[in-house]
Amino acid sequence: MSVLEVAQLSIKDGSEAAFESAFPEAKLLIEAAPGHIESSLTRSASTDGYVLLVWWRTLEDHVEKFVGSPEFSKFQGLIGEYLAGEPTVKHFQEI
């Protein structure tokens, strides 16, 4: 059974366009990660936030393999300067 990562991202005011330009390269790192199934980024229609949805084969594929990898450091390097704080990340399993 797959795991859905839901990451709420707050972006610094005025950095939205730069973040959106940088994200496609960062997304390639997620897509290349072992256990990645699918991912998408959505922007709120009513607030300044974004939600990153990533489906992983297992929870360990995200929290151990990807977060513990050099690719995650590269991912953070590509988008980190645009974040207004730490993302809120939750994981869900289908019932």
MDTraj code that builds the backbone (N, CA, C; nanometers):
import mdtraj as md
import numpy as np

residues = "MET SER VAL LEU GLU VAL ALA GLN LEU SER ILE LYS ASP GLY SER GLU ALA ALA PHE GLU SER ALA PHE PRO GLU ALA LYS LEU LEU ILE GLU ALA ALA PRO GLY HIS ILE GLU SER SER LEU THR ARG SER ALA SER THR ASP GLY TYR VAL LEU LEU VAL TRP TRP ARG THR LEU GLU ASP HIS VAL GLU LYS PHE VAL GLY SER PRO GLU PHE SER LYS PHE GLN GLY LEU ILE GLY GLU TYR LEU ALA GLY GLU PRO THR VAL LYS HIS PHE GLN GLU ILE".split()
xyz = np.array([
    [0.0846, -0.1168, 0.0000],
    [0.0000, 0.0000, 0.0000],
    [0.0896, 0.1237, 0.0000],
    [0.0611, 0.2185, -0.0843],
    [0.1431, 0.3388, -0.0960],
    [0.1152, 0.4382, 0.0159],
    [0.2063, 0.5344, 0.0289],
    [0.1970, 0.6391, 0.1305],
    [0.1942, 0.7734, 0.0593],
    [0.1043, 0.8601, 0.1022],
    [0.0948, 0.9946, 0.0468],
    [0.1598, 1.0926, 0.1432],
    [0.2605, 1.1625, 0.0948],
    [0.3234, 1.2721, 0.1696],
    [0.2514, 1.4003, 0.1306],
    [0.2075, 1.4761, 0.2309],
    [0.1439, 1.6052, 0.2084],
    [0.2308, 1.7093, 0.2779],
    [0.2964, 1.7927, 0.1979],
    [0.3858, 1.8952, 0.2527],
    [0.3276, 2.0326, 0.2227],
    [0.2958, 2.1069, 0.3287],
    [0.2467, 2.2435, 0.3134],
    [0.3669, 2.3362, 0.3147],
    [0.3792, 2.4174, 0.2095],
    [0.4935, 2.5058, 0.1924],
    [0.4488, 2.6507, 0.1973],
    [0.5098, 2.7281, 0.2842],
    [0.4877, 2.8727, 0.2863],
    [0.6085, 2.9369, 0.2196],
    [0.5811, 3.0268, 0.1266],
    [0.6864, 3.0905, 0.0477],
    [0.6971, 3.2368, 0.0884],
    [0.8208, 3.2856, 0.0924],
    [0.8442, 3.4259, 0.1280],
    [0.7691, 3.5167, 0.0311],
    [0.7112, 3.6230, 0.0857],
    [0.6390, 3.7194, 0.0028],
    [0.7280, 3.7695, -0.1102],
    [0.6722, 3.7706, -0.2300],
    [0.7441, 3.8184, -0.3471],
    [0.8350, 3.7158, -0.4117],
    [0.8450, 3.5953, -0.3528],
    [0.9332, 3.4912, -0.4069],
    [0.8584, 3.3822, -0.4830],
    [0.7298, 3.3991, -0.4983],
    [0.6480, 3.2930, -0.5586],
    [0.6938, 3.2582, -0.7014],
    [0.7166, 3.3581, -0.7833],
    [0.7559, 3.3315, -0.9226],
    [0.8917, 3.2619, -0.9287],
    [0.9853, 3.3043, -0.8455],
    [1.1176, 3.2413, -0.8435],
    [1.1077, 3.0976, -0.7932],
    [1.0250, 3.0755, -0.6908],
    [1.0034, 2.9404, -0.6404],
    [0.9454, 2.8509, -0.7496],
    [0.8429, 2.9000, -0.8179],
    [0.7794, 2.8206, -0.9233],
    [0.8758, 2.7924, -1.0380],
    [0.9683, 2.8826, -1.0645],
    [1.0689, 2.8592, -1.1683],
    [1.1715, 2.7555, -1.1257],
    [1.2060, 2.7553, -0.9969],
    [1.3061, 2.6619, -0.9454],
    [1.2494, 2.5226, -0.9223],
    [1.1195, 2.5126, -0.8992],
    [1.0618, 2.3850, -0.8586],
    [1.0739, 2.2728, -0.9619],
    [1.0585, 2.2966, -1.0912],
    [1.0690, 2.1827, -1.1848],
    [1.2009, 2.1067, -1.1736],
    [1.3115, 2.1761, -1.1516],
    [1.4402, 2.1069, -1.1343],
    [1.4411, 2.0271, -1.0041],
    [1.3846, 2.0859, -0.8978],
    [1.3765, 2.0161, -0.7697],
    [1.2867, 1.8925, -0.7814],
    [1.1797, 1.9044, -0.8569],
    [1.0867, 1.7917, -0.8731],
    [1.1542, 1.6735, -0.9418],
    [1.2490, 1.7000, -1.0308],
    [1.3215, 1.5913, -1.0970],
    [1.3953, 1.5049, -0.9957],
    [1.4451, 1.5668, -0.8890],
    [1.5152, 1.4911, -0.7846],
    [1.4184, 1.4000, -0.7092],
    [1.2982, 1.4497, -0.6842],
    [1.1963, 1.3657, -0.6193],
    [1.1586, 1.2497, -0.7113],
    [1.1353, 1.2808, -0.8360],
    [1.0910, 1.1788, -0.9314],
    [1.1943, 1.0685, -0.9517],
    [1.3217, 1.1001, -0.9351],
    [1.4281, 1.0014, -0.9524],
    [1.4525, 0.9186, -0.8274],
    [1.3901, 0.9540, -0.7163],
    [1.4134, 0.8856, -0.5896],
    [1.3528, 0.7459, -0.5904],
    [1.4225, 0.6507, -0.5296],
    [1.3658, 0.5157, -0.5176],
    [1.2332, 0.5201, -0.4411],
    [1.1344, 0.4505, -0.4928],
    [1.0045, 0.4438, -0.4272],
    [0.9067, 0.5524, -0.4667],
    [0.9520, 0.6507, -0.5467],
    [0.8613, 0.7565, -0.5925],
    [0.7597, 0.6973, -0.6886],
    [0.6332, 0.7338, -0.6694],
    [0.5278, 0.6891, -0.7599],
    [0.4766, 0.8059, -0.8438],
    [0.4390, 0.9132, -0.7776],
    [0.3819, 1.0291, -0.8463],
    [0.3967, 1.1505, -0.7560],
    [0.4020, 1.2689, -0.8171],
    [0.4093, 1.3913, -0.7362],
    [0.3488, 1.5081, -0.8123],
    [0.3006, 1.6066, -0.7339],
    [0.2456, 1.7277, -0.7942],
    [0.2549, 1.8421, -0.6933],
    [0.2630, 1.9620, -0.7457],
    [0.2655, 2.0829, -0.6646],
    [0.1436, 2.1650, -0.7004],
    [0.0702, 2.2097, -0.5985],
    [-0.0460, 2.2936, -0.6220],
    [-0.0310, 2.4228, -0.5427],
    [-0.0868, 2.5284, -0.5969],
    [-0.0843, 2.6588, -0.5299],
    [-0.2247, 2.6900, -0.4812],
    [-0.2337, 2.7401, -0.3598],
    [-0.3634, 2.7742, -0.3029],
    [-0.4292, 2.8849, -0.3846],
    [-0.5582, 2.8714, -0.4046],
    [-0.6341, 2.9743, -0.4756],
    [-0.6760, 3.0870, -0.3823],
    [-0.6629, 3.0654, -0.2505],
    [-0.7120, 3.1664, -0.1574],
    [-0.6072, 3.2193, -0.0593],
    [-0.4913, 3.1524, -0.0496],
    [-0.3855, 3.1987, 0.0396],
    [-0.2538, 3.2001, -0.0362],
    [-0.1451, 3.2250, 0.0339],
    [-0.0150, 3.2311, -0.0319],
    [0.0618, 3.1001, -0.0256],
    [-0.0031, 2.9909, 0.0088],
    [0.0669, 2.8651, 0.0291],
    [0.0624, 2.7707, -0.0891],
    [0.1439, 2.6672, -0.0775],
    [0.1517, 2.5602, -0.1766],
    [0.1392, 2.4281, -0.1022],
    [0.0957, 2.3258, -0.1746],
    [0.0932, 2.1909, -0.1208],
    [0.1649, 2.1003, -0.2210],
    [0.2645, 2.0302, -0.1685],
    [0.3367, 1.9304, -0.2466],
    [0.2814, 1.7943, -0.2078],
    [0.2325, 1.7208, -0.3059],
    [0.1812, 1.5858, -0.2850],
    [0.2772, 1.4880, -0.3498],
    [0.3240, 1.3905, -0.2717],
    [0.4143, 1.2889, -0.3259],
    [0.3660, 1.1527, -0.2785],
    [0.3422, 1.0638, -0.3722],
    [0.3062, 0.9265, -0.3412],
    [0.4345, 0.8440, -0.3436],
    [0.4578, 0.7738, -0.2331],
    [0.5743, 0.6876, -0.2179],
    [0.5281, 0.5437, -0.2038],
    [0.6132, 0.4527, -0.2431],
    [0.5822, 0.3102, -0.2284],
    [0.5697, 0.2748, -0.0800],
    [0.6643, 0.3262, 0.0040],
    [0.6611, 0.3027, 0.1478],
    [0.6999, 0.4315, 0.2206],
    [0.6676, 0.4395, 0.3472],
    [0.7081, 0.5531, 0.4290],
    [0.8605, 0.5628, 0.4347],
    [0.9274, 0.4496, 0.4438],
    [1.0733, 0.4481, 0.4495],
    [1.1365, 0.5055, 0.3232],
    [1.0696, 0.4868, 0.2090],
    [1.1228, 0.5445, 0.0842],
    [1.1352, 0.6956, 0.0966],
    [1.0430, 0.7577, 0.1683],
    [1.0519, 0.9025, 0.1870],
    [1.1443, 0.9390, 0.3019],
    [1.1111, 0.8968, 0.4233],
    [1.1778, 0.9484, 0.5429],
    [1.3189, 0.8950, 0.5633],
    [1.3499, 0.7802, 0.5089],
    [1.4848, 0.7262, 0.5239],
    [1.5667, 0.7390, 0.3960],
    [1.5132, 0.6875, 0.2866],
    [1.5925, 0.6839, 0.1636],
    [1.6069, 0.8207, 0.0983],
    [1.4950, 0.8947, 0.0815],
    [1.5059, 1.0249, 0.0137],
    [1.5607, 1.1321, 0.1070],
    [1.5021, 1.1482, 0.2240],
    [1.5457, 1.2534, 0.3158],
    [1.6906, 1.2312, 0.3593],
    [1.7351, 1.1086, 0.3655],
    [1.8726, 1.0791, 0.4040],
    [1.9719, 1.0793, 0.2895],
    [1.9292, 1.1176, 0.1709],
    [2.0156, 1.1092, 0.0534],
    [2.0785, 1.2435, 0.0168],
    [2.1870, 1.2409, -0.0599],
    [2.2454, 1.3652, -0.1112],
    [2.1487, 1.4414, -0.2021],
    [2.0586, 1.3699, -0.2677],
    [1.9613, 1.4348, -0.3551],
    [1.8670, 1.5241, -0.2753],
    [1.8358, 1.4863, -0.1509],
    [1.7497, 1.5700, -0.0684],
    [1.8201, 1.7020, -0.0357],
    [1.9488, 1.6958, -0.0105],
    [2.0252, 1.8197, 0.0131],
    [2.0219, 1.9090, -0.1099],
    [2.0318, 1.8495, -0.2273],
    [2.0217, 1.9269, -0.3515],
    [1.8819, 1.9869, -0.3659],
    [1.7801, 1.9068, -0.3338],
    [1.6416, 1.9525, -0.3379],
    [1.6244, 2.0749, -0.2480],
    [1.6721, 2.0644, -0.1236],
    [1.6635, 2.1768, -0.0305],
    [1.7394, 2.2984, -0.0827],
    [1.8532, 2.2749, -0.1460],
    [1.9322, 2.3845, -0.2001],
    [1.8602, 2.4598, -0.3111],
    [1.7772, 2.3896, -0.3857],
    [1.7049, 2.4525, -0.4963],
    [1.5857, 2.5359, -0.4509],
    [1.5180, 2.4924, -0.3444],
    [1.3961, 2.5642, -0.3030],
    [1.4061, 2.6304, -0.1661],
    [1.5059, 2.5941, -0.0872],
    [1.5150, 2.6391, 0.0511],
    [1.5139, 2.7893, 0.0702],
    [1.5788, 2.8626, -0.0194],
    [1.5857, 3.0082, -0.0033],
    [1.4503, 3.0763, -0.0186],
    [1.3535, 3.0065, -0.0771],
    [1.2215, 3.0652, -0.0994],
    [1.1224, 3.0337, 0.0129],
    [1.1563, 2.9385, 0.0982],
    [1.0648, 2.8969, 0.2035],
    [1.0606, 2.9986, 0.3166],
    [0.9403, 3.0266, 0.3652],
    [0.9219, 3.1208, 0.4759],
    [0.9332, 3.0508, 0.6109],
    [0.9510, 2.9218, 0.6120],
    [0.9639, 2.8431, 0.7340],
    [0.9708, 2.6963, 0.6978],
    [0.9814, 2.6147, 0.7996],
    [0.9849, 2.4705, 0.7766],
    [0.8507, 2.4221, 0.7207],
    [0.8542, 2.3358, 0.6198],
    [0.7288, 2.2786, 0.5700],
    [0.6611, 2.1939, 0.6776],
    [0.5304, 2.1884, 0.6720],
    [0.4536, 2.0970, 0.7564],
    [0.4302, 1.9715, 0.6725],
    [0.4811, 1.8577, 0.7193],
    [0.4735, 1.7345, 0.6428],
    [0.3960, 1.6304, 0.7215],
    [0.3001, 1.5685, 0.6526],
    [0.2225, 1.4584, 0.7096],
    [0.2195, 1.3454, 0.6077],
    [0.1999, 1.2255, 0.6591],
    [0.1927, 1.1074, 0.5730],
    [0.0581, 1.0378, 0.5944],
    [0.0018, 0.9885, 0.4846],
    [-0.1291, 0.9239, 0.4886],
    [-0.1246, 0.7936, 0.4121],
    [-0.2042, 0.6973, 0.4598],
    [-0.2229, 0.5711, 0.3891],
    [-0.3697, 0.5542, 0.3569],
    [-0.3961, 0.4983, 0.2415],
    [-0.5340, 0.4740, 0.2002],
    [-0.5953, 0.3669, 0.2917],
    [-0.7243, 0.3832, 0.3209],
    [-0.7922, 0.2839, 0.4047],
    [-0.9011, 0.2138, 0.3244],
])
top = md.Topology()
chain = top.add_chain()
for i, resn in enumerate(residues, 1):
    res = top.add_residue(resn, chain, resSeq=i)
    for name in ("N", "CA", "C"):
        top.add_atom(name, md.element.get_by_symbol(name[0]), res)
traj = md.Trajectory(xyz[None], top)
